[in-house]
Amino acid sequence: MAYDETWKPKFNPWVIALTVTLATFMEVLDTSIANVALPHIAGSLGATQEEATWVLTSYLVSSAIVLPISGWLSNRFGRKRFYMTCVAMFTVCSFLCGIAPTLGTLIIARILQGAGGGGLAPSEQAILADTFSIEKRGQAFAVYGMAVVVAPAIGPTLGGWITDNFNWHWIFFINIPIGLFSLWLSNRVVEDPPIQKQRRIEAARSKVDFTGLALVAGGVGCLEFFLDKGQEKDWFGSPMITTFACLAAVLLFIFVFWEWNHPDPIVDLKLLKNRNFGTAVFLQLVLGMVLFGSTVLIPQYLQVLLGYTAERAGMVLSPGGFVLMAMMMVAGRMVSKFDPRWLVCIGYAAVAAGLYNLTRLSLDSAFGTITLWRALQVVGLPLVFIPISTLNYVGVPPSKSNQISSLSNFARNLGGSAGTALLTTFLTQTAQTHQTQLAANTGSFSFGYRNYISSVAGIARTHGLSASAANQIAVGSAYQQMVRQSSMLAYKNAFALLAMVIACLMPLPFIMRLPTKRVKVDPEAMGH
């Protein structure tokens, strides 16, 4: 386990947990707020909607590159120093984003901001793993997890309110006081344990693997760009997307081969041979797909099909965030009292049931119904997130905690990007299939279609329109209804698919070993 019982932090561990959680909340909140403000940014800077999406893509690519190497950076420069540098970088770049006069300047600031944001989560989880014993670690991850799930829930609502009542610049400016307070607290209460100090000395003596650094930066950057822009550019129908996909595949293949045989790798891939960690990485990947995917699907459904504003769509998600917050605390207590593998299994069953229940949504679903079903859908997520985060470290020496945290966070974020891209493509293609099927059942031979056309045309004629104009309006209205219905069917299929995938994962947690309490592990036990 990644906990050194010979060392105790000077400050109360819960103060340390709240300190690192504060920076997490700031980073995750900023990401969800930026999504809502994108149209306002495009209009203010004279950019098209497509050009403005680079504000999101640049951040995601930069963050994705830093995530897998953050463990190495923590060892190289010291975890506290690296963590505080990330907080400072994120805060300063938030100010630069807020004052950006042009889209190009904003994108550059977002790239730097993403580099800072990408190093936060792995450092924070490693700090918690080293600060808390195995008995308390579940509750610590529950506090941390509250920020991860609550921030995206309130982000759209807060972002909509800020952009409507002030302007988009303030979605970045609000990070400044939070970042400064986080820096002050981190400087006072966060410290590196002796094992991390020893690791930093060893890392400083070793040569920097510049080849591995270049390969992971290029490969992950190309992969993130491929996932983020693929749907927009029609995937392999675009030469640019095809080029980036090929580059990602080649660079990452070489990277795996190079790092596996390197004596001091940037990313220690051999940790994946650990049964618990290898399984946990896969489960984190799928968890990211579901968590991010469902968070994207529901607002899209609300805004595209039901005509909700971004702020009102955020109000649907917000109660689910508070349910998650409560369940995080419940799961944090349960993980030390029950077999965490059973908790993950039960959590997957609850998530699968909640996702399948969303297939009951329709074009007439009420606000309260959608809000309740969304809240029920997320009840099981903490039972998955916290036990997996705890089992991550079983059998791993303290010196490897930075690598474990960076790889597991990278897996979850990669799953989120892949899940969002795949679900968006699935929605588009499935909606087209349903539209073709519905169109095949409409025409002069369809009694329902003729009745609808006659009814709408009759209403149009009562408003003084000619028979020809009324008929055109009726046909157009029928087409719009068909598009909405085919899209609704596609959303139902997407929720059913997610439910099926999650249900298939229920047996996998039992591959993992249970943690052994209060047993010291040889730091070289998980070496090469």
Backbone torsions as a table, in degrees:
resi	resn	phi	psi	omega
1	MET	NA	155.5	-176.0
2	ALA	-90.4	59.1	-179.5
3	TYR	-147.1	122.4	-178.5
4	ASP	-96.3	107.8	-175.2
5	GLU	-74.8	-8.8	178.2
6	THR	-83.6	-7.6	-178.1
7	TRP	-122.8	137.8	175.9
8	LYS	-127.9	137.5	178.3
9	PRO	-67.4	151.8	-178.6
10	LYS	-70.2	-34.6	-178.6
11	PHE	-98.0	162.4	176.1
12	ASN	-55.6	128.1	-178.0
13	PRO	-56.3	-31.6	-178.6
14	TRP	-71.6	-28.2	173.9
15	VAL	-67.0	-40.0	177.5
16	ILE	-64.7	-41.7	179.6
17	ALA	-61.1	-44.7	179.3
18	LEU	-66.6	-34.1	179.8
19	THR	-64.0	-49.7	-178.2
20	VAL	-72.8	-27.5	178.2
21	THR	-67.0	-31.4	-178.8
22	LEU	-60.7	-44.2	179.8
23	ALA	-68.0	-36.6	176.5
24	THR	-60.1	-46.6	-179.6
25	PHE	-58.9	-42.7	-179.9
26	MET	-61.7	-46.2	-175.9
27	GLU	-68.9	-45.1	-178.4
28	VAL	-69.3	-39.5	178.6
29	LEU	-61.3	-42.7	-178.4
30	ASP	-62.3	-37.7	-179.5
31	THR	-64.1	-45.5	-177.8
32	SER	-72.8	-32.4	177.8
33	ILE	-67.6	-40.9	-178.5
34	ALA	-60.7	-34.5	178.5
35	ASN	-60.5	-42.9	-177.8
36	VAL	-69.2	-36.2	-173.3
37	ALA	-83.5	-0.7	-173.9
38	LEU	-55.6	-46.8	178.1
39	PRO	-60.4	-36.7	179.2
40	HIS	-67.3	-40.1	178.6
41	ILE	-63.6	-43.8	179.8
42	ALA	-60.5	-45.6	-179.3
43	GLY	-66.2	-39.2	-177.3
44	SER	-70.1	-36.3	-175.8
45	LEU	-98.7	8.2	177.2
46	GLY	65.7	35.5	-179.1
47	ALA	-112.1	157.4	174.6
48	THR	-76.3	166.2	179.2
49	GLN	-62.6	-37.8	180.0
50	GLU	-66.8	-41.6	177.9
51	GLU	-64.4	-36.9	-177.8
52	ALA	-68.3	-24.3	179.9
53	THR	-64.6	-16.9	175.3
54	TRP	-65.1	-20.0	174.8
55	VAL	-62.0	-37.8	178.0
56	LEU	-81.7	-45.8	-176.4
57	THR	-61.8	-43.7	-178.5
58	SER	-60.2	-40.0	178.8
59	TYR	-66.4	-45.6	-177.2
60	LEU	-63.6	-43.2	-179.7
61	VAL	-64.3	-47.3	-179.6
62	SER	-62.2	-45.0	179.6
63	SER	-63.9	-40.9	-179.0
64	ALA	-64.6	-34.5	179.7
65	ILE	-68.7	-39.7	-176.7
66	VAL	-75.0	-32.8	-174.8
67	LEU	-52.3	-55.6	-175.8
68	PRO	-69.7	-20.0	-178.5
69	ILE	-100.6	1.3	-176.9
70	SER	-66.3	-31.0	176.4
71	GLY	-62.9	-43.8	178.0
72	TRP	-65.1	-42.4	179.3
73	LEU	-62.7	-38.6	178.0
74	SER	-63.0	-42.8	178.4
75	ASN	-67.0	-37.2	-174.9
76	ARG	-71.2	-42.9	-172.9
77	PHE	-110.7	-3.4	-175.1
78	GLY	95.5	131.5	-172.4
79	ARG	-66.1	-43.7	-180.0
80	LYS	-62.9	-44.6	-179.4
81	ARG	-62.9	-43.7	179.3
82	PHE	-64.6	-43.3	-179.4
83	TYR	-62.4	-46.9	-179.7
84	MET	-66.8	-33.9	174.9
85	THR	-62.1	-41.2	178.8
86	CYS	-64.1	-43.9	178.8
87	VAL	-62.2	-45.7	179.9
88	ALA	-63.4	-42.1	-179.5
89	MET	-64.2	-43.4	179.5
90	PHE	-63.5	-41.1	-177.6
91	THR	-68.7	-47.6	179.7
92	VAL	-62.3	-42.9	-178.8
93	CYS	-70.3	-25.8	173.1
94	SER	-63.2	-40.7	176.5
95	PHE	-64.2	-42.6	179.4
96	LEU	-64.0	-37.5	176.4
97	CYS	-63.2	-41.5	-177.3
98	GLY	-66.5	-30.2	-177.9
99	ILE	-100.6	5.1	-176.6
100	ALA	-59.8	124.2	-178.1
101	PRO	-86.4	-19.1	-177.7
102	THR	-134.3	163.6	179.5
103	LEU	-64.2	-39.6	179.7
104	GLY	-60.9	-43.1	178.2
105	THR	-63.9	-41.2	179.8
106	LEU	-63.7	-41.0	-179.5
107	ILE	-65.2	-42.1	177.8
108	ILE	-61.6	-43.5	178.7
109	ALA	-63.9	-36.3	179.5
110	ARG	-69.6	-34.4	176.4
111	ILE	-61.3	-47.0	179.0
112	LEU	-66.8	-38.0	178.2
113	GLN	-64.1	-39.8	178.0
114	GLY	-64.2	-35.5	177.4
115	ALA	-63.1	-39.1	176.8
116	GLY	-71.5	-44.0	-178.9
117	GLY	-65.5	-34.0	-178.2
118	GLY	-65.2	-26.3	-178.8
119	GLY	-89.8	-5.7	-174.9
120	LEU	-72.2	-57.2	-172.9
121	ALA	-58.3	-47.9	179.0
122	PRO	-60.9	-41.0	180.0
123	SER	-63.8	-41.9	-177.6
124	GLU	-65.1	-44.0	-179.9
125	GLN	-66.6	-37.9	177.7
126	ALA	-65.8	-38.8	177.5
127	ILE	-61.6	-44.0	179.6
128	LEU	-65.3	-41.2	-178.8
129	ALA	-63.5	-35.7	179.8
130	ASP	-81.7	-25.3	-175.3
131	THR	-82.7	-34.5	-173.9
132	PHE	-108.2	144.6	174.2
133	SER	-71.4	167.8	-177.5
134	ILE	-60.7	-30.5	-179.4
135	GLU	-70.2	-30.4	-175.8
136	LYS	-103.6	-6.3	-172.3
137	ARG	-65.0	-35.4	179.3
138	GLY	-60.3	-42.8	179.0
139	GLN	-67.9	-34.9	178.1
140	ALA	-65.3	-44.1	177.9
141	PHE	-67.3	-25.3	176.5
142	ALA	-66.4	-42.7	177.5
143	VAL	-63.1	-44.4	178.1
144	TYR	-63.7	-43.3	-179.0
145	GLY	-64.3	-28.1	177.9
146	MET	-58.9	-42.1	179.6
147	ALA	-67.5	-38.4	-177.8
148	VAL	-63.7	-37.2	-174.8
149	VAL	-97.0	-28.8	-178.3
150	VAL	-76.5	-39.6	-177.8
151	ALA	-58.0	-46.9	177.8
152	PRO	-65.4	-27.3	-178.7
153	ALA	-71.5	-40.2	-178.2
154	ILE	-92.8	-13.0	-177.3
155	GLY	-56.5	-53.0	-179.2
156	PRO	-59.7	-40.7	179.4
157	THR	-65.0	-48.0	179.9
158	LEU	-65.0	-41.2	179.2
159	GLY	-63.3	-41.5	177.3
160	GLY	-63.2	-40.1	-179.4
161	TRP	-68.1	-42.7	-179.4
162	ILE	-64.1	-47.7	-177.0
163	THR	-69.7	-29.3	178.9
164	ASP	-77.0	-35.8	-174.0
165	ASN	-100.9	-19.4	177.9
166	PHE	-126.2	-111.8	171.9
167	ASN	-158.1	172.8	-173.0
168	TRP	-65.6	-21.4	-179.3
169	HIS	-58.9	-32.3	-175.0
170	TRP	-74.2	-15.2	176.0
171	ILE	-68.8	-21.2	175.4
172	PHE	-95.4	-36.8	-178.0
173	PHE	-64.0	-29.1	-177.8
174	ILE	-67.0	-15.7	178.2
175	ASN	-74.4	-23.2	-171.5
176	ILE	-63.6	-53.2	178.9
177	PRO	-63.8	-36.7	179.0
178	ILE	-64.3	-44.1	-179.4
179	GLY	-63.7	-42.1	-179.8
180	LEU	-65.0	-41.8	178.6
181	PHE	-65.4	-40.1	178.4
182	SER	-63.3	-41.5	177.8
183	LEU	-61.7	-44.4	-179.4
184	TRP	-61.9	-45.8	-179.9
185	LEU	-65.9	-43.6	-178.1
186	SER	-61.1	-40.6	179.9
187	ASN	-62.1	-32.9	-176.0
188	ARG	-84.9	-41.4	-167.9
189	VAL	-109.9	-25.4	-177.3
190	VAL	-83.7	138.4	177.8
191	GLU	-146.6	156.6	177.4
192	ASP	-89.2	132.4	174.7
193	PRO	-69.4	162.0	-177.6
194	PRO	-55.5	-36.3	-178.2
195	ILE	-63.7	-33.1	178.7
196	GLN	-74.3	-35.3	176.8
197	LYS	-64.9	-41.0	177.8
198	GLN	-64.8	-39.6	179.4
199	ARG	-63.9	-37.3	179.5
200	ARG	-65.8	-39.0	178.7
201	ILE	-64.1	-43.2	179.4
202	GLU	-65.1	-41.4	-179.5
203	ALA	-66.0	-36.0	-179.6
204	ALA	-66.9	-28.9	179.9
205	ARG	-78.1	-24.9	-176.6
206	SER	-82.7	158.6	178.3
207	LYS	-77.7	146.3	179.0
208	VAL	-75.7	129.8	178.6
209	ASP	-82.3	78.8	-176.8
210	PHE	-64.7	-32.1	178.8
211	THR	-64.8	-47.4	177.6
212	GLY	-62.0	-39.4	179.2
213	LEU	-62.1	-44.7	179.6
214	ALA	-67.2	-39.2	-179.2
215	LEU	-66.3	-44.4	-178.4
216	VAL	-70.2	-37.9	178.6
217	ALA	-64.3	-46.6	-179.7
218	GLY	-68.2	-44.8	-177.3
219	GLY	-66.6	-47.5	-179.4
220	VAL	-69.0	-38.5	177.9
221	GLY	-61.3	-45.4	178.4
222	CYS	-64.6	-39.7	-179.6
223	LEU	-64.7	-44.3	-179.4
224	GLU	-65.7	-39.4	177.4
225	PHE	-63.6	-43.3	178.5
226	PHE	-58.7	-45.4	-178.3
227	LEU	-70.2	-37.7	-175.3
228	ASP	-77.2	-36.0	-174.3
229	LYS	-104.0	-6.0	-174.6
230	GLY	-58.4	-51.0	-179.2
231	GLN	-62.3	-40.9	-178.7
232	GLU	-63.4	-34.1	-176.0
233	LYS	-102.6	12.7	178.2
234	ASP	67.4	38.6	173.6
235	TRP	46.0	-124.0	-173.3
236	PHE	-76.7	2.3	170.3
237	GLY	-76.4	-12.2	179.6
238	SER	-104.3	125.0	177.5
239	PRO	-58.4	-35.8	-178.9
240	MET	-65.3	-45.9	179.8
241	ILE	-65.6	-40.2	177.4
242	THR	-60.8	-42.1	179.1
243	THR	-61.7	-46.1	-179.4
244	PHE	-66.6	-35.9	178.0
245	ALA	-64.4	-44.3	179.0
246	CYS	-65.2	-42.8	178.2
247	LEU	-61.1	-43.8	-180.0
248	ALA	-61.1	-46.0	-178.7
249	ALA	-62.4	-45.6	-177.5
250	VAL	-67.3	-48.5	-177.0
251	LEU	-64.2	-41.3	-178.7
252	LEU	-71.4	-33.6	175.9
253	PHE	-63.7	-46.7	178.5
254	ILE	-64.3	-39.2	-179.7
255	PHE	-60.0	-45.9	-179.6
256	VAL	-61.6	-46.5	179.9
257	PHE	-62.1	-44.0	-177.5
258	TRP	-66.4	-48.9	-176.4
259	GLU	-68.6	-34.0	-178.5
260	TRP	-62.9	-31.2	-176.6
261	ASN	-103.7	2.7	-178.3
262	HIS	-86.1	137.1	-178.1
263	PRO	-68.2	-27.3	179.5
264	ASP	-138.0	76.0	-171.3
265	PRO	-73.6	155.7	173.1
266	ILE	-65.6	-44.9	177.4
267	VAL	-121.0	118.6	-176.0
268	ASP	-81.7	85.5	-176.8
269	LEU	-69.1	-19.5	-179.8
270	LYS	-68.7	-13.7	173.9
271	LEU	-63.0	-23.4	180.0
272	LEU	-67.3	-14.2	176.3
273	LYS	-71.6	-21.1	174.5
274	ASN	-65.1	124.7	-174.1
275	ARG	-56.8	-46.0	-179.3
276	ASN	-64.3	-47.8	-175.1
277	PHE	-69.3	-41.4	178.6
278	GLY	-60.0	-43.2	177.7
279	THR	-66.9	-42.1	-178.2
280	ALA	-63.0	-38.7	178.8
281	VAL	-61.8	-42.8	178.2
282	PHE	-64.5	-43.0	179.7
283	LEU	-66.8	-35.5	176.0
284	GLN	-64.8	-38.3	178.4
285	LEU	-59.6	-47.2	-179.2
286	VAL	-71.2	-36.9	177.4
287	LEU	-59.7	-41.2	177.1
288	GLY	-62.5	-40.6	178.8
289	MET	-60.4	-43.8	-177.4
290	VAL	-73.8	-45.7	-176.7
291	LEU	-62.4	-51.3	-179.4
292	PHE	-73.6	-38.9	-177.6
293	GLY	-62.6	-47.5	-179.6
294	SER	-69.2	-31.3	178.0
295	THR	-69.0	-25.5	176.1
296	VAL	-84.3	-41.1	-175.2
297	LEU	-62.8	-46.9	-173.3
298	ILE	-66.1	-48.1	175.9
299	PRO	-60.8	-36.4	177.0
300	GLN	-61.6	-46.7	178.1
301	TYR	-58.0	-44.4	-178.2
302	LEU	-66.9	-42.3	-174.8
303	GLN	-82.5	-39.3	-175.6
304	VAL	-79.6	-44.0	-173.9
305	LEU	-96.0	-33.4	-177.8
306	LEU	-103.3	-5.9	175.7
307	GLY	74.9	23.1	178.6
308	TYR	-71.9	149.2	170.3
309	THR	-76.5	165.7	179.1
310	ALA	-61.0	-38.4	-179.4
311	GLU	-66.9	-42.8	-179.6
312	ARG	-69.5	-35.9	175.6
313	ALA	-63.3	-38.8	176.4
314	GLY	-62.9	-33.6	178.4
315	MET	-66.4	-29.0	175.8
316	VAL	-68.8	-38.8	-177.4
317	LEU	-78.5	-28.9	-172.6
318	SER	-57.4	-47.1	178.7
319	PRO	-58.4	-34.9	176.1
320	GLY	-61.4	-34.6	177.0
321	GLY	-63.0	-39.3	179.4
322	PHE	-73.2	-32.3	173.6
323	VAL	-63.6	-43.6	177.0
324	LEU	-59.8	-41.8	-178.6
325	MET	-61.2	-43.7	179.0
326	ALA	-67.3	-42.3	-178.7
327	MET	-69.5	-28.5	176.0
328	MET	-59.7	-43.6	-179.7
329	MET	-68.0	-38.9	177.7
330	VAL	-63.5	-47.7	-179.6
331	ALA	-64.6	-36.2	179.0
332	GLY	-61.5	-35.4	178.1
333	ARG	-78.2	-36.3	-176.2
334	MET	-70.7	-30.4	-172.6
335	VAL	-65.9	-24.7	178.8
336	SER	-91.2	-7.6	-176.8
337	LYS	-109.9	-22.7	-176.8
338	PHE	-125.1	164.5	176.5
339	ASP	-62.2	113.4	-176.0
340	PRO	-62.0	-23.6	178.6
341	ARG	-67.6	-38.0	176.6
342	TRP	-68.4	-35.3	177.5
343	LEU	-62.2	-42.9	178.5
344	VAL	-63.2	-43.5	179.8
345	CYS	-61.1	-47.2	178.4
346	ILE	-64.3	-39.1	178.6
347	GLY	-61.8	-43.5	177.7
348	TYR	-63.0	-39.9	179.1
349	ALA	-62.8	-42.3	179.4
350	ALA	-66.4	-40.8	178.9
351	VAL	-65.4	-43.1	179.0
352	ALA	-61.5	-42.3	178.9
353	ALA	-64.8	-41.2	179.8
354	GLY	-65.4	-39.6	178.4
355	LEU	-67.7	-41.5	179.6
356	TYR	-65.6	-33.4	178.0
357	ASN	-62.5	-29.7	179.9
358	LEU	-68.8	-13.4	175.8
359	THR	-70.1	-8.7	176.9
360	ARG	-84.0	-7.0	178.5
361	LEU	-62.3	151.1	179.7
362	SER	-143.3	-177.1	177.8
363	LEU	-75.1	-7.7	-179.0
364	ASP	-114.5	8.7	-177.4
365	SER	-62.9	137.1	-178.1
366	ALA	-81.3	157.5	179.9
367	PHE	-54.1	-48.6	-177.6
368	GLY	-63.8	-38.4	180.0
369	THR	-64.7	-46.5	-179.5
370	ILE	-63.7	-41.8	179.7
371	THR	-60.8	-44.7	179.7
372	LEU	-64.8	-45.7	-177.7
373	TRP	-67.5	-34.6	175.3
374	ARG	-64.7	-42.0	179.4
375	ALA	-63.1	-40.7	178.5
376	LEU	-67.5	-32.4	-177.6
377	GLN	-65.7	-29.8	-175.4
378	VAL	-98.0	-0.5	-177.0
379	VAL	-56.9	-40.1	-175.0
380	GLY	-81.9	-13.0	-175.2
381	LEU	-59.7	-42.4	178.5
382	PRO	-62.9	-29.7	178.0
383	LEU	-69.4	-15.3	175.2
384	VAL	-95.9	-49.3	-172.4
385	PHE	-61.7	-49.2	-173.0
386	ILE	-71.8	-48.9	177.5
387	PRO	-60.0	-39.8	179.0
388	ILE	-63.8	-44.1	179.6
389	SER	-62.0	-30.7	179.0
390	THR	-78.1	-46.2	-178.7
391	LEU	-68.3	-18.7	175.6
392	ASN	-47.1	-38.9	-167.2
393	TYR	-98.2	1.9	-178.4
394	VAL	-67.8	125.3	179.7
395	GLY	81.4	9.3	-178.0
396	VAL	-108.6	128.7	179.8
397	PRO	-70.2	157.4	-179.2
398	PRO	-55.3	-32.2	-176.7
399	SER	-68.4	-14.9	-177.8
400	LYS	-103.5	3.5	-174.5
401	SER	-62.2	-34.5	178.7
402	ASN	-64.7	-42.3	179.2
403	GLN	-65.8	-42.0	179.7
404	ILE	-59.7	-46.5	-177.7
405	SER	-64.5	-42.4	-177.1
406	SER	-68.3	-40.7	-179.2
407	LEU	-69.4	-40.4	-178.8
408	SER	-68.7	-39.2	177.0
409	ASN	-68.2	-37.2	177.2
410	PHE	-63.0	-41.6	179.4
411	ALA	-62.0	-42.8	-178.7
412	ARG	-67.5	-42.0	179.6
413	ASN	-68.7	-38.7	177.0
414	LEU	-63.7	-40.0	176.1
415	GLY	-61.6	-39.1	177.6
416	GLY	-63.0	-45.0	179.3
417	SER	-65.4	-45.7	-179.3
418	ALA	-66.3	-41.9	-179.7
419	GLY	-62.9	-43.6	179.2
420	THR	-63.1	-44.2	-179.6
421	ALA	-64.6	-46.1	-177.6
422	LEU	-67.5	-40.6	-179.9
423	LEU	-67.1	-38.6	178.2
424	THR	-62.8	-43.6	177.4
425	THR	-64.9	-42.9	178.6
426	PHE	-59.8	-43.2	179.1
427	LEU	-60.8	-47.8	-177.7
428	THR	-61.2	-49.4	-176.6
429	GLN	-70.1	-39.0	179.9
430	THR	-68.4	-38.3	177.7
431	ALA	-62.4	-40.1	178.0
432	GLN	-64.4	-39.5	178.1
433	THR	-63.5	-45.9	178.9
434	HIS	-64.7	-37.0	179.4
435	GLN	-63.7	-41.2	177.7
436	THR	-63.1	-41.3	179.7
437	GLN	-67.0	-41.3	179.0
438	LEU	-67.8	-39.2	-179.8
439	ALA	-63.6	-32.6	-179.9
440	ALA	-68.3	-18.6	-179.2
441	ASN	-103.9	13.0	176.0
442	THR	-118.0	156.2	-178.3
443	GLY	141.1	-173.0	-175.6
444	SER	-63.8	-21.6	-178.6
445	PHE	-82.8	-11.5	-177.5
446	SER	-92.8	118.0	-179.9
447	PHE	-63.7	-43.3	-179.5
448	GLY	-61.9	-41.9	179.5
449	TYR	-64.3	-45.9	-179.6
450	ARG	-62.7	-38.2	180.0
451	ASN	-66.3	-40.5	179.6
452	TYR	-65.3	-46.4	179.2
453	ILE	-59.6	-44.0	-179.2
454	SER	-63.5	-41.1	-178.0
455	SER	-67.0	-47.7	-178.1
456	VAL	-68.0	-40.9	178.7
457	ALA	-63.6	-37.6	178.1
458	GLY	-62.8	-41.6	178.1
459	ILE	-64.5	-40.4	179.7
460	ALA	-64.5	-38.3	-179.7
461	ARG	-67.6	-30.0	178.8
462	THR	-67.4	-16.5	177.6
463	HIS	-96.6	16.3	172.7
464	GLY	90.6	7.1	179.2
465	LEU	-81.6	153.0	177.7
466	SER	-71.2	164.7	-179.0
467	ALA	-61.1	-40.1	-179.4
468	SER	-65.7	-46.2	-180.0
469	ALA	-65.7	-39.4	179.6
470	ALA	-64.0	-38.9	-179.5
471	ASN	-67.7	-38.6	177.8
472	GLN	-63.1	-41.4	178.6
473	ILE	-64.1	-40.1	-179.5
474	ALA	-64.6	-43.7	179.0
475	VAL	-64.4	-42.0	177.5
476	GLY	-62.2	-41.3	178.2
477	SER	-63.9	-40.3	178.4
478	ALA	-63.4	-40.3	179.4
479	TYR	-64.0	-43.7	179.1
480	GLN	-62.3	-39.8	177.4
481	GLN	-63.7	-39.5	179.9
482	MET	-65.4	-40.3	178.5
483	VAL	-63.3	-44.7	179.9
484	ARG	-63.3	-43.1	-178.9
485	GLN	-67.9	-40.0	178.4
486	SER	-66.1	-37.2	176.8
487	SER	-66.3	-41.1	178.8
488	MET	-62.1	-41.5	177.0
489	LEU	-63.0	-36.4	178.4
490	ALA	-65.2	-40.6	176.8
491	TYR	-63.1	-41.2	177.7
492	LYS	-60.5	-43.4	178.4
493	ASN	-62.6	-40.0	-179.3
494	ALA	-64.2	-43.9	178.3
495	PHE	-65.0	-38.9	178.6
496	ALA	-65.4	-40.0	178.7
497	LEU	-63.7	-45.3	178.0
498	LEU	-61.0	-41.5	179.5
499	ALA	-62.1	-41.2	-179.5
500	MET	-66.3	-43.0	179.2
501	VAL	-61.3	-45.2	-179.4
502	ILE	-64.6	-42.1	-179.8
503	ALA	-60.6	-35.3	179.8
504	CYS	-68.1	-18.6	-177.9
505	LEU	-86.7	-7.3	-173.1
506	MET	-56.4	-37.4	-179.8
507	PRO	-76.9	-19.7	-171.3
508	LEU	-61.2	-35.6	-178.8
509	PRO	-56.9	-24.5	-175.9
510	PHE	-76.6	-4.9	171.0
511	ILE	-69.8	-28.2	-172.7
512	MET	-78.8	150.8	177.0
513	ARG	-85.5	151.5	174.9
514	LEU	-78.4	149.1	177.5
515	PRO	-68.9	145.0	174.4
516	THR	-98.4	121.3	-174.3
517	LYS	-77.0	136.9	172.8
518	ARG	53.9	45.7	173.9
519	VAL	-122.3	124.7	179.7
520	LYS	-79.6	141.2	-178.2
521	VAL	-112.4	137.7	176.6
522	ASP	-58.8	123.5	-177.5
523	PRO	-56.4	-21.0	-179.5
524	GLU	-97.2	3.9	-175.9
525	ALA	-63.4	-29.6	-179.5
526	MET	-107.5	22.7	179.2
527	GLY	-72.5	-168.7	-176.1
528	HIS	-71.3	NA	NA
